[in-house]
Amino acid sequence: MIERLSQTFSEGGAQEIYQEVKSGGDFLSFARQYAFSDDYRVARSALWGLTKASKEELSQLQVLYDELIDLAMQTDNSSFRRLSLNIIERLEMNEANLRTDFLDFCFEHMINLGELPGIQSICMKLAYRMCKFYPELMEELMRTLESMEIGYYKPAVKCVRNRILNGKL
């Protein structure tokens, strides 16, 4: 598996990895063994393969919630960040597991013009999910979204922003 993970550079390869993990049925062991690898290629391919899993399959990774958040927040690699955020977005989020450092991270990255649009969009969605637990935070999120100079953002970011502001997310 390590050899395949270190050589996966395509959507098809990520899909193959997912199918192999699915046939084994143990997404948690796979994630623990490979998604946090020191080998960039192995970890990226493992995360990419995991993004192909259903929400139900990814629920096995709920116990890695904090570790995935730490990975997203600590990496300088935009690919790692995007892939880990995509997995986090499909995990259960509740008031008990809300992390203010992660909320701050999402606020910062959703408005950062230097960030990739995919990361900005997912951070916006995650911030919305976290703010739903607290009306005062939701008000802050709405003020932040309304004050964005939207002309500077890509269509994906504009779309998510408008969906949140219009109550359709």
N, C-alpha and C positions, 0 to 999 in steps of 0.2 A: 504494500500500500504506500509506503514512503516513496518508493520510486515513482509511482503513478502521481502522487501528490506533488512531487518536485518537478514533474514534467507537464502539468496541466496548464495550458495557456488558452483554452477555448471554452466557449459555452457548452459545446458537446462534451468536453472533458469533465466539466463541472457536473453536468447531468449524469455522466457515467459514475462519478464518485457518489453522487446522491443515490443512484439506483443500487450501488453496491452496499452502502450503509443501510438503505431501506431494507434490502433483502436480509441483512443481519439483524435489523430492528433495534440496534443499540446506539442511538444518536448521542447519548450522554458519554459513553465510553469513547466513542470516536472523537467527540469534541474535546474531551479531557486529554486524549492522547495526541491529537494533531492540531487543533485550532489555536493552541497557545505555544506551539513549537517555536524554538529559537530560529529555526530555518524559515526565512521569510516566504519562500515559495511553498513550502509544505503548509504553513499556517494559512496563507492566502487561499490556496486551493481548497483546504479543508473548510474554511469559512464560506467560500464560494459554493462549494457543494452543499453545505448546510442551508444556504439561502434558497435552495430548490425544494426544501422540505415544506410540508404543510404546517399550518399553525398547530395542529394536533401533534404532529411528529416533533415539532420544536418544543412542545410543552415539556418534553423530557429535560430540556436545558434550563428550566426554570431555576434549578439549584445553582446554575452558573450565572445568574442574573447580575450579581455584583461584579464578578470577574469579567463579564462581557462589557459592562459599563466602564470598568477600569481600563480595559483594553482600548475601547473607543476614545476615552478621554486622554490616555497617556501616549498613544501612538502619534508619530509625526507622519505616518504613512496614510495617505488619503484613501487608498484602496482598503486597507484594514479598517479604517474608520467607517467607511461607507458600508462594508459588508457586516461589521459587527453591529452597527446601528440598525441595519435592516433586520437582523435577527432579534435584537432587543425590542424593536417595534412590534414584533409578533408574539412576544412573551406577555404574561399577565403583569399588569401594573396596578397597584392598589395603594391606598393611603399608607399602609404599613411599610411598604418597600420604597416609598418615595425618598429620593436622595436630593437634597438641596444643591449639592455640588454638581450633580448631573443636570438639574434644572438650569443652574447658572451656565453650565457648559452649552446646553441646547440654546438658551437665549443668545449667548455670545456667537455661536456658529450659525444660527439661522439668519442673522443680520450681517454677518461678515461677508463683504463683497469679494474678498480674496478666497473664500471657500467655494468648493464645487457646488453647483446647483442641487445635485442629488443629496448632498450632505445638508445643505441649507434646508431643503424641503423636509427631509426626514427629521431633522432637529425641530423644525416648526411643528410637525405632527406630534412628536414626543413631548414637546413643551405643552402643547394643547392638552394632551392626555394627562400630564401631571397637574396642570393648573385646574382641571375640572374638579379636583378635590377641595379647592379653596377659592371661594368667590373673589377674595382680594387679589389672589394671584391671577385669576382669569381676567380681572379688570386690568392688571398690569400688562398681561399678554396682549389684550385687545388694544390698549394704548400704544404698545410697541409696534404692533402690526399696522395700526392706522398711521403711525408717524413715519413708517418706512418710505423712503424716496423710491417708489416702486419702479420708476423708469430705469433704474440702474440694475434691476434684477432680471434674470432669465425667465422665460415663460413658465417653467415648472414651479419656480418659487412663487410667481404671481398667482398661479392657479391654486396652490395650497393655501396661500394667504387669503385669497378671495373666498375659498370654500370655508375656511375657519370664520372669517368675518361675517359670512352669510349664513352661518350655522348649518352648513351642509357637510361637515367632516365627521 
